[in-house]
Amino acid sequence: MKLIFKYMKKIGLYIVLAIFIKLLGTVSELVLPSILEHIIDEIVPTGNLVNVCIWGLCMFGTAIVCRQLNVIANRRAIDNAHKISYEIRQDLFDKTINLNGSQFDDLGLPSLISRMTSDSYNVQSFVQQIQTLCVRAPMMLIGGVAVAAFMDFQLTLILIIMLPILIAIIYFIYAKGIPLYTTVQKKLDTIVRIMRENITGIRVVKALSKEDAEKTRYAKANEDLTNSDITAAVVMAVPGPLMQMCLNIGLSLVVLYGAYRVNSGAIKPGVILAFLTYFNMITMGVMGLSRIFVTMSKASASAARIALVMDQDTNGTAEAVNNEACINDSNPIGSYHIIFEHVSFNYGTGSGDKEDFNGAEREKALNDISFTLKKGESLGIIGPTGSGKTTIINLLMRFYAPDEGSITIDGQNVLSYDKDTLRRKFGTVFQNDMIFMDTLHGNIDFGRSLDEESIASAVRDAMAGEFIDSLPDRLAYRTSIKGANLSGGQKQRIFVARAMAATPEILILDDSSSALDYKTDASMRNAIRKNHRDSTLIMVAQRVSSIMNLDHILVLDNGRCIGYGRHEKLLAECETYRKIYEVQMGAMEG
């Protein structure tokens, strides 16, 4: 709940104003039965029609004022709640896109989506209620009891006796609600995950005729969510009838005892009528408190889930990293652009999960990897699937921090860089990159406000100009596109153009030419060598032909370096590399 009140403070004046207006509206509502009692017991018996009309108009005016004040308060409360939910969603999105790889893995994409949608909506509903129902319900309860006690204390004692029972029921709602709704939100995360997997992989599902299997899987998750939601709803619904029963018993006692007191002349009939109206208000107040605590239970569970993301440290290590530890006496650090020194890493260590299902220590994704690159040099990385090629890129760009060893760029440990400063050094094509719902120009520029010549040059170097110019509407870079409109090779050329457009210090191409034909791949590599010679190039590839002419080649297997050097050296000394070369080049010649 601290998170909710933190955001409420930001617009505290507007919230106070909404609460004050709601307070006035509730007070005017509480006045109405007293006016009615006065008319029945004091004005009507006099037979003065003018006074009856005057007091009737007074009651009508009070009702109009009450209605208008409540409408204004409710509108302001809705506006304030939407402002707060907007800020929460915005901050949650900002935090999410700055999470590091380990944090993102621990939280999970489906859970992050549901926190930004259903959880933020639950908070919004509570913020709205806290300005309206949280004012009206207690005022109805406390104000109704106070006014009723002033009118007839003996009748009011019946209500006071009921209050401890009602309070106990309300406490039950709050104590049981939070864990139940936390479970519901976790089940919702599972639903979102399955939906995302099927929407993203719909072609695979259809191609393998797995529709029925996926329907069954979704139905199981949907059933779990529904059962959890029903359990929560049933448990939270039990107190309502109990409270209503207690209040009805109290109302019956009030009618019986009130009739006795009227008959004995202790009170007037108007008091009973007004008292029953107040009892109805008190009933609404109690039921309103019940609703508040149901909403509060949902909001508390959701706010805790949101706070878990908000509290993540996305600034990286706060400690100054000792760069001297990375200096190699035989090769001064200043002569190298990039240094990997004895780097080891395994996924899942951020959450403390260092063992597999059998309790054995997990195999490391990278194990004691070292290499150096001078500015403008090139490195090719090759190896079987799962050998750790992409992990090197993830560590270099500080999506994850190494478990052991150090990584330096320009003599500075990557962990000590400002994150934005570090990543501006890179132009990157990821293995599973994506086209955004934008124009071709927007996908290449990507909000960096690059000049037209830089974009045009990157398009030429990526061999993308030919297919762009052949588009039917001839709008070139301004053509609005969807990812599905482009082939795999066309997408990859757009990705490469995006990476090169800003002329980065370090150009990373992670399996960026797998969908290209050999001729286009070779032409693109020649353009990169010619026009981006000042950029340090790291290329992850499956094809030997893509990396054989680079300055250095790193051969990986199961996270270990099994070969490092130039093409000729590896052919002579690395059996794995030689076999890959013979298979691929033999196939090309054949």
Beta strands, then each sheet from edge to edge (+ up, - down):
strand 1: 338-345
strand 2: 366-373
strand 3: 378-382
strand 4: 404-409
strand 5: 412-413
strand 6: 426-429
strand 7: 506-510
strand 8: 536-540
strand 9: 552-557
strand 10: 560-565
sheet 1: 2+ 1- 4+ 5-
sheet 2: 6+ 7+ 8+ 3+ 9+ 10-
end
